[in-house]
């Protein structure tokens, strides 16, 4: 999914706009926080949608943290070039 402003929210029918969000994962043995992630966010209900490439990058960040057994990892999101 490519992020675009002004698509209708499937949850409530509200308008969305591209903005930044934070993604947090509790791994049981630690926590990963990724900040400043681009997302389509509903202006009415607040639901968020991430692009396919963004999701793949987030999965990689989480897997790297698991391998390093990080107890706390806070990362600023930067899309791959």
Secondary structure in CASP SS format (residue, H / E / C, confidence):
PFRMAT SS
TARGET T0000
AUTHOR 0000-0000-0000
METHOD secondary structure of the structure
MODEL  1
X C 1.00
X C 1.00
X C 1.00
X C 1.00
X C 1.00
X C 1.00
X C 1.00
X E 1.00
X C 1.00
X C 1.00
X C 1.00
X C 1.00
X C 1.00
X C 1.00
X E 1.00
X E 1.00
X E 1.00
X E 1.00
X E 1.00
X E 1.00
X E 1.00
X E 1.00
X E 1.00
X E 1.00
X E 1.00
X E 1.00
X C 1.00
X C 1.00
X C 1.00
X C 1.00
X E 1.00
X E 1.00
X E 1.00
X E 1.00
X E 1.00
X E 1.00
X E 1.00
X E 1.00
X E 1.00
X E 1.00
X E 1.00
X E 1.00
X C 1.00
X C 1.00
X C 1.00
X C 1.00
X C 1.00
X E 1.00
X E 1.00
X C 1.00
X C 1.00
X H 1.00
X H 1.00
X H 1.00
X H 1.00
X H 1.00
X H 1.00
X H 1.00
X H 1.00
X H 1.00
X H 1.00
X H 1.00
X H 1.00
X H 1.00
X H 1.00
X H 1.00
X H 1.00
X H 1.00
X C 1.00
X C 1.00
X C 1.00
X E 1.00
X E 1.00
X E 1.00
X E 1.00
X E 1.00
X C 1.00
X C 1.00
X C 1.00
X C 1.00
X C 1.00
END
